[in-house]
Amino acid sequence: MGGFDYVRQTVARLSTTRRKPVGWNGTGRRVGYSVLKTNAPSGDTGRFVRRVFWVKDYDRSEQPDGTYKTSAPSEAVDPRTVAPGVWGELTERAWGGPLPD
């Protein structure tokens, strides 16, 4: 995901696997997903909470001069801030300029 200024981060609570790809039926293109440790606990329903990273056709990576040239969607995070167990953050680089106050 290093080639993206930002990606959209969504939580998938319906995953039945810790390590295999997370199914994606949403709009846009999945560009990454979290892989859990082999001993990661599942919830009460036997499903795992996994993060999915994705972009839409009109995001900056797809249309550099488009809608998000100098902003980002609400679910955007800088992929360089994503790490195991660490939620991604919105940075100035992801926003495309100084963050709004």
C-alpha positions as CSV (number, residue, x, y, z in Angstrom):
1,M,0.0,0.0,0.0
2,G,3.0,2.2,0.0
3,G,2.2,3.8,-3.3
4,F,-1.0,5.5,-2.0
5,D,-1.2,8.9,-0.3
6,Y,-4.2,7.5,1.5
7,V,-6.4,4.4,1.5
8,R,-9.9,4.0,3.0
9,Q,-10.0,1.8,6.1
10,T,-13.0,-0.3,7.0
11,V,-13.6,-2.9,9.6
12,A,-14.9,-6.3,8.4
13,R,-16.6,-8.1,11.3
14,L,-17.8,-11.0,9.2
15,S,-14.5,-12.7,8.4
16,T,-14.4,-16.4,9.1
17,T,-10.7,-16.7,8.7
18,R,-7.6,-15.1,10.4
19,R,-5.2,-15.2,7.5
20,K,-6.9,-15.7,4.1
21,P,-8.1,-12.7,2.1
22,V,-11.0,-10.8,3.4
23,G,-14.0,-11.0,1.1
24,W,-14.9,-7.6,-0.4
25,N,-18.3,-6.8,-1.8
26,G,-18.1,-3.1,-1.3
27,T,-17.7,-0.4,-3.9
28,G,-14.2,0.4,-5.0
29,R,-11.1,-1.8,-5.2
30,R,-9.6,-3.6,-2.2
31,V,-5.9,-2.8,-2.0
32,G,-5.0,-4.6,1.3
33,Y,-6.3,-6.3,4.4
34,S,-5.1,-7.2,7.9
35,V,-3.7,-10.7,8.6
36,L,-4.2,-11.9,12.1
37,K,-1.9,-14.1,14.2
38,T,-2.8,-17.7,14.2
39,N,-3.9,-17.5,17.9
40,A,-6.1,-14.3,17.4
41,P,-9.3,-14.7,19.3
42,S,-12.7,-14.7,17.5
43,G,-15.7,-12.9,18.8
44,D,-18.8,-14.5,20.4
45,T,-20.0,-15.4,16.9
46,G,-16.8,-17.2,15.9
47,R,-15.9,-14.5,13.5
48,F,-12.9,-12.2,13.4
49,V,-12.5,-8.5,13.2
50,R,-10.3,-7.6,10.2
51,R,-9.4,-4.3,8.6
52,V,-9.8,-3.9,4.8
53,F,-8.1,-1.1,2.9
54,W,-9.6,0.1,-0.4
55,V,-9.9,3.0,-2.9
56,K,-12.7,4.3,-5.0
57,D,-12.5,5.2,-8.7
58,Y,-12.4,8.9,-7.9
59,D,-9.8,8.8,-5.1
60,R,-6.6,10.7,-5.5
61,S,-4.6,7.6,-6.5
62,E,-7.0,7.0,-9.4
63,Q,-7.7,10.7,-10.3
64,P,-4.9,12.9,-9.0
65,D,-6.7,16.1,-10.0
66,G,-10.1,15.0,-8.9
67,T,-12.4,15.5,-6.0
68,Y,-9.8,14.6,-3.3
69,K,-6.8,16.6,-4.8
70,T,-6.4,18.5,-1.6
71,S,-8.6,16.6,0.9
72,A,-9.5,13.0,1.7
73,P,-12.7,11.0,2.6
74,S,-13.7,10.6,6.2
75,E,-12.4,7.0,6.4
76,A,-9.0,7.8,4.9
77,V,-5.8,6.9,6.6
78,D,-2.1,7.3,5.6
79,P,-1.0,3.7,4.8
80,R,2.4,4.5,6.3
81,T,0.7,4.8,9.8
82,V,-0.9,1.4,9.6
83,A,0.8,-1.4,11.6
84,P,-0.3,-4.5,13.4
85,G,-2.6,-3.5,16.2
86,V,-2.4,0.1,15.2
87,W,-5.2,2.0,13.5
88,G,-4.2,4.2,10.6
89,E,-4.2,8.0,11.0
90,L,-5.0,10.9,8.8
91,T,-1.9,12.9,8.1
92,E,-1.1,16.0,6.1
93,R,0.3,13.8,3.4
94,A,-2.9,11.8,3.3
95,W,-5.0,15.0,3.3
96,G,-3.0,16.5,0.5
97,G,-2.0,19.7,2.5
98,P,-2.4,21.1,6.0
99,L,-5.1,19.4,8.0
100,P,-8.2,21.5,8.7
101,D,-8.6,22.9,12.2
